[in-house]
Amino acid sequence: MTATHMTATPRQRITALHERRQALQQRARSIRAATGTPYSSEVHLLLGQSYLDPASWQELTASSGVRAAARRAQFARRYRHLLARLEAAIEQYEQNSTAQNSPGAERMP
């Protein structure tokens, strides 16, 4: 656990997860724009699985009470794992995209 994780409120942790997901999505978009390589199926799938509409993020951060706290805790555990998988998939996508587009790389017809 990071120091921020230990001192952050549950709502701040949810906001941090949202921001991390946005940063990962932007990273994937940047790779796609720079290389012209479509997302790998895993990146595409995990971006879809990790998407939450703005109202859902708002509900997670605004709700209060014991049930809401339990829901946030459960969500955070699962979502952190999902974002770790997404980050690994993006790293693999970046490596593959860079290798495909480097000088001397064989072009697929």
N, C-alpha and C positions, 0 to 999 in steps of 0.2 A: 504494500500500500504506500502511496505517496503521501507526503506531508499535507498536500492540499486535500487529498481524499479524507484524511483523518480529521481535518478541521472544517471541512465544508459541510454545510447543512444538506439534508437530503434533497431539497429543491435545487441547491447549487450543483449538486452531483448530476441531477437530471439535466439541467441546463448545460453542464459540461459535456455530457454524453451527446446532446443535440448538436453542440458546436463541433465536437469531434467527428460526428457523422457528416456534417456539412463540409468539414475540412477534407475528409476522405473522399467525398463525392467530387469536390473541386480538384483534388489531386488526380483522380481518375479522368476527369474532363480535360485537365491540362495535358496528361499523357496522350489521350486520344487526339487532342488538337495538334500536339507537337509531332506525333508519329503517323497520324492518319489510320491507325490500327483500331478496328472496332473493339469494344469491350469483350473480354473473354466471357464465356457463358457463366462462369462462376462469379465474376465481378458483377455482371448484369443481374444474376439471381440474388446475390447478397445485397446489392443496392435496393432491389425491390423488396426483399424481406426486411430490410432495416428502415424502410420509409414509414414515417408516421405523418399524418396530416397535422397542420398547425393546431387545430382544435384539440387533438390528442395530447400534444406536447403541453398545451395550455392547461388542460385538465390534470395532467400529471403534476405540474408545478403548483397549481392553484388549489387543489383539493386538500382538505385537512381531516384530521381524525386518525384513529387507530387503523381503520381499514385502508385508508389512503396511504398511510405510512408503510403498511405491509405490502400494498400493491406497488409502491415506488421501490421498495427494497427488492422485491421479486423481479420487477421490471429491470432494475439496474443490473442485477446479477446476470440475467439472461442477455440483456442488451450489450453489456461489456464483452461477453463471449462472442456475440454476433459481430461486433465491431472489430474484435481481434481477428476473426476469420476474414472479414472484409479487408482489413489492412494487409493481411498475408496474401490474399488474392490479388490485391492491387500491386503489391510488390512483385509478385510473379508476372502479372500482366505487364508491368513496367519493364522487367528484365526481358520478357519475350518480345515486346514491342521494340525495344532498343536493339536487340539482337537482329530482328527482322529488317530493321531500317538502317543498320550500320553499313558503311561501305564494305563491299566484298561479300555481303550476305547474299545467299542464293535467293532468287525471287521465285515465288510459287506462281504458276500460271493461273 
